[in-house]
Amino acid sequence: MPSDQTVFLFDVDNTLLDNDRVQADLMRHLKDAVGPEQSKHYWELFEELRAQLGYADYLGALQRYRVQYPRDFHILTVSDFLINYPFANRLYPNSLDVVERCQEFGRTVIVSDGDVVFQPLKVHRSGLYEIFDGNVLIYIHKELEVEDIAARYPAAHYVFVDDKVRILGAVKKIWGARVTTVFPRQGHYAADAAEVAKYPVPDVTIERVGDLLELDLPALVSAAKD
C-alpha cells in the first residue's frame, strides 16, 4: 500500500518528457516559418530571457520577437505550433509506468520550473497532470522552494528525480539524508560532463528514467547519503 512516509518528486523536462526533442521540433518549425536568420534571432532572445528569468520561456521570447518585428505575421504560426504540440508523444519510454510503480510505495508529485502558461499546458497535454492526480508544483526556482515542497507534501523521506545535478545538489544540501537524489542521464544538461562534474555525485545514477522499474524502490530510502 502507498504511504506518505516516502514522497517521490519528479522533474518534467528531460526527466519524464524529452524536451530536447520538443525544442528540436520547434527549431525546425521556426526555420520554416521565419527563415534561418530570424530563427537565429528568436533563439538569441530566448537565451537572453532565460538568463534573466532562470527558466525557459518560449512564449515570452515569441512576444519579444513580435515587439521587434510587428509586421512578421509568420511568427503567429509558431505560437499555434507550441500550444497544439503533441507532448504526450514526447514522454520517455516507460515514464508513465515508472510513476505508477512509485505510486505503489508512496505519493508522487511533479516539481518543475517554468512559466505560468506553457509549462502547465505541457504538463496537462502530456497526460502527466492526470497520472499525478493533480499533484503538480511549478516554481520559478524550485531549488529555493524546498521548504514549501515539504510543507505541502510532508514526508519522512523524499526521492527526488531530476536530470540536473545542480538541482539535486541544492536539494541534498538542504535535506541531507532525508532525500535520495536520483539522476537519470538524459538530455543535454546530463550529457554535459563538465557541468555535471561541478556538483556532488547524486545518490543514485541511472541511464534513463525507465530504469526505475528495475530498482528496489523501498531500498532507495537507505541509498540516501548525508
Secondary structure as UniProt FT lines:
FT   STRAND          3..10
FT   TURN            14..16
FT   HELIX           19..34
FT   HELIX           36..53
FT   HELIX           58..68
FT   TURN            70..71
FT   HELIX           73..75
FT   HELIX           76..83
FT   HELIX           87..90
FT   TURN            93..94
FT   HELIX           95..102
FT   TURN            103..105
FT   STRAND          106..113
FT   HELIX           118..125
FT   TURN            126..127
FT   HELIX           128..131
FT   TURN            132..134
FT   STRAND          136..139
FT   HELIX           142..144
FT   HELIX           146..152
FT   STRAND          157..161
FT   HELIX           165..175
FT   HELIX           176..178
FT   STRAND          179..184
FT   HELIX           187..191
FT   HELIX           193..196
FT   TURN            197..198
FT   STRAND          204..206
FT   HELIX           209..213
FT   HELIX           217..220
FT   TURN            221..223
//
